[in-house]
Amino acid sequence: MKLFHSPRIEPFLAKIDNRRLREIQRRYAGSSDRYAKYADVEHWLKINLPRVQELKLDRSPPKQILDLGCGAGFFLFLAKQFGHQCLGLDVGDFLLSNELIELFGLERVTGRIRAFQPLPDFGRKFDLITAFSAAFNRSEDESRGWNPEEWNFFLDDVDRYLRLGGQILLEINSGKEKRYFPAEVRDVLLKRGARVDGERVYFRS
Ligand SMILES: C[S@@+](CC[C@H](N)C(=O)[O-])C[C@H]1O[C@@H](n2cnc3c(N)ncnc32)[C@H](O)[C@@H]1O
């Protein structure tokens, strides 16, 4: 017996230009491209729908949402269907992600989050700032995760874009032996008032 009402994914798929999607999928079938897996749009929308529900975006008034490392934009595409204003940030290096962002009709800022460098000027503030499977919190050579100082700089900067009463949810990919999310960083986040649950970091302003 299902305890929760789980919306079907088909109505969301129906909002997508299917001819264009099938053409994209044909080109990426069997591709060894790093993010070729994202061509399976149905699968990734199914993964992202619970994220939208958990944040109550399926039943809240319109919000301004910023998704850091938005990838192909599955989360934002779904959030947009519920009436939210969505903006993504990603590096723009991956053709498939770029194509899906365009297919979904999403607004995206192209840029790379770097340690001790301010985020691009988004020109507006947000009610919700998210990052899923985030990989930006690593040194350039990916040998280590950000240290407490790098995290503090980033979070101070992110705060500039958060509206009063806004929320931040970061799902950090902690890597092998938590190398990208060590205990000292967890402590810093807790000190800043975060709720930390495994790899999930949650702030309310
Ligand atoms: C594993 S994918 C997750 C994509 C998306 N958040 C999702 O859950 O489907 C990680 C994403 O982070 C982006 N990314 C990695 N490092 C980044 C950085 N320094 N600045 C911005 N985006 C970054 C990648 O381009 C990629 O799209």
The ligand as an ORCA input file, in Angstrom:
! r2SCAN-3c Opt
* xyz 0 1
  C      26.919     15.098    -10.760
  S      26.399     16.496    -11.689
  C      24.862     16.887    -10.880
  C      23.982     17.749    -11.741
  C      22.649     18.138    -11.095
  N      22.836     18.926     -9.897
  C      21.817     16.919    -10.804
  O      21.655     16.553     -9.623
  O      21.298     16.313    -11.776
  C      27.481     17.773    -11.063
  C      27.290     19.084    -11.791
  O      28.073     20.090    -11.138
  C      28.687     20.889    -12.112
  N      29.891     21.472    -11.523
  C      31.001     20.809    -11.098
  N      31.900     21.668    -10.617
  C      31.344     22.904    -10.736
  C      31.800     24.215    -10.400
  N      32.994     24.411     -9.860
  N      30.969     25.261    -10.655
  C      29.746     25.059    -11.205
  N      29.273     23.832    -11.529
  C      30.053     22.778    -11.306
  C      28.977     19.926    -13.272
  O      29.165     20.600    -14.494
  C      27.724     19.057    -13.244
  O      26.713     19.582    -14.047
*
